[in-house]
Amino acid sequence: MGDGRLEVDAISKRYGDVVALRDTTFDVRAGELFGFVGSNGAGKTTTMRIALGVLAADSGAVRWDGSPVTLETRRHIGYMPEERGLYPKMKVGEQLVYLARLHGLSASAAQRSMTDWTERLGVATRRDDDVQNLSLGNQQRVQLAAALVHNPSILVLDEPFSGLDPIAVEVMSGVLLDKAAEGIPVVFSSHQLDLVERLCHRVGIIRGGQMVAVGTVDELSAGGATEMVVDAPHAPEGWANGLAGVTVRRREGARTVLELGQGADDQAVLAAALATGPVTEFSRRRQSLTELYRNVVNQEAS
Ligand SMILES: Nc1ncnc2c1ncn2[C@@H]1O[C@H](COP(=O)(O)OP(=O)(O)OP(=O)(O)O)[C@@H](O)[C@H]1O
């Protein structure tokens, strides 16, 4: 209670015969950047809409700071919808000031916040342009400004990185990390798993409307297979064959990537590598989020 967390507690949602969400549960802690990943149609947008309160769940609850999300709480949420929601024929600056005022900022505070965010997000020179005349990437920067302009206490962003150029990705990443560092919960969905892995404190993987994994990438990869990378430049093909519990996964140039199963002895692997000559690298490799994700999706297929 009173810890600033956003809690999604066992929410379920059907659209007619389609079960979009089944008992989906996770929380986003204050000060945390949480990445929400899953296949197309897995239920990310539905979850975010319910968290925001624009869509009602059939069952379950969404709480912020220990209390149910209400109309009043919604004023404190910065939301970036997937379908985007700007008025195409309104000027960027006017629109942001209008949105900030809608969320309760005074005229001068709204003006100041609009000025700050358009500068920070690199669209200050476009303040007097109609939104429809901006490139898609710049429209997205303005959309982020719209989510931030009222100093939200929670950020919920649906695919904020899609279609952004590399510089805009860096700007967006910096802003999200800063907002989390200020102590608010920040959740965003994305299909860019390397970016999610790099940025997020924790991730949630949703599959078929159910949250199937939640945690840090380290935690999620803990139960998986251990991979070892060995760089032994003079080692002949097949040098690791026959080592107990060891499977050769692939060669990457002079490196060999091994999977160590139950009972495998990493020191025996090192000794075998040294027997071929010098060893310039011998390291464990954690599973990446992309590999974890692939495993989860493959489980679905099988
Ligand atoms: N308004 C709607 N009416 C009927 N079915 C819907 C509606 N909105 C979503 N669905 C269905 O609910 C499921 C979850 O959709 P949702 O948009 O939440 O997925 P998503 O994870 O955001 O997908 P994507 O990565 O493609 O954006 C899908 O099967 C989708 O077809």
The ligand as an SDF file (V2000), in Angstrom:
LIG
                    3D

 31 33  0  0  0  0  0  0  0  0999 V2000
  -12.1640   -4.4640  -30.4820 N   0  0  0  0  0  0  0  0  0  0  0  0
  -11.8970   -5.7760  -30.6330 C   0  0  0  0  0  0  0  0  0  0  0  0
  -12.8550   -6.6360  -31.0410 N   0  0  0  0  0  0  0  0  0  0  0  0
  -12.6000   -7.9520  -31.1780 C   0  0  0  0  0  0  0  0  0  0  0  0
  -11.4140   -8.5360  -30.9140 N   0  0  0  0  0  0  0  0  0  0  0  0
  -10.4230   -7.7310  -30.5120 C   0  0  0  0  0  0  0  0  0  0  0  0
  -10.5990   -6.3110  -30.3450 C   0  0  0  0  0  0  0  0  0  0  0  0
   -9.4200   -5.7820  -29.9190 N   0  0  0  0  0  0  0  0  0  0  0  0
   -8.5570   -6.8150  -29.8270 C   0  0  0  0  0  0  0  0  0  0  0  0
   -9.1550   -7.9810  -30.1770 N   0  0  0  0  0  0  0  0  0  0  0  0
   -8.5270   -9.3280  -30.1410 C   0  0  0  0  0  0  0  0  0  0  0  0
   -7.9760   -9.5110  -28.8450 O   0  0  0  0  0  0  0  0  0  0  0  0
   -6.7140  -10.1760  -28.9230 C   0  0  0  0  0  0  0  0  0  0  0  0
   -5.6370   -9.3090  -28.2680 C   0  0  0  0  0  0  0  0  0  0  0  0
   -5.4110   -8.1330  -29.0650 O   0  0  0  0  0  0  0  0  0  0  0  0
   -4.4050   -6.9640  -28.6500 P   0  0  0  0  0  0  0  0  0  0  0  0
   -4.6420   -5.8340  -29.6110 O   0  0  0  0  0  0  0  0  0  0  0  0
   -4.5490   -6.6930  -27.2130 O   0  0  0  0  0  0  0  0  0  0  0  0
   -2.9880   -7.6420  -28.9440 O   0  0  0  0  0  0  0  0  0  0  0  0
   -1.5160   -7.0050  -28.9880 P   0  0  0  0  0  0  0  0  0  0  0  0
   -0.6710   -7.9050  -28.1500 O   0  0  0  0  0  0  0  0  0  0  0  0
   -1.5620   -5.5820  -28.6360 O   0  0  0  0  0  0  0  0  0  0  0  0
   -1.1140   -7.2010  -30.5200 O   0  0  0  0  0  0  0  0  0  0  0  0
   -0.1130   -6.3390  -31.4980 P   0  0  0  0  0  0  0  0  0  0  0  0
    1.2940   -6.7130  -31.1310 O   0  0  0  0  0  0  0  0  0  0  0  0
   -0.4900   -6.8600  -32.8540 O   0  0  0  0  0  0  0  0  0  0  0  0
   -0.4390   -4.8920  -31.3140 O   0  0  0  0  0  0  0  0  0  0  0  0
   -6.4970  -10.4630  -30.4040 C   0  0  0  0  0  0  0  0  0  0  0  0
   -6.9630  -11.7700  -30.6630 O   0  0  0  0  0  0  0  0  0  0  0  0
   -7.3550   -9.4430  -31.0890 C   0  0  0  0  0  0  0  0  0  0  0  0
   -7.7550   -9.9020  -32.3600 O   0  0  0  0  0  0  0  0  0  0  0  0
  1  2  1  0
  2  3  1  0
  2  7  2  0
  3  4  2  0
  4  5  1  0
  5  6  2  0
  6  7  1  0
  6 10  1  0
  7  8  1  0
  8  9  2  0
  9 10  1  0
 10 11  1  0
 11 12  1  0
 11 30  1  0
 12 13  1  0
 13 14  1  0
 13 28  1  0
 14 15  1  0
 15 16  1  0
 16 17  2  0
 16 18  1  0
 16 19  1  0
 19 20  1  0
 20 21  2  0
 20 22  1  0
 20 23  1  0
 23 24  1  0
 24 25  2  0
 24 26  1  0
 24 27  1  0
 28 29  1  0
 28 30  1  0
 30 31  1  0
M  END
$$$$
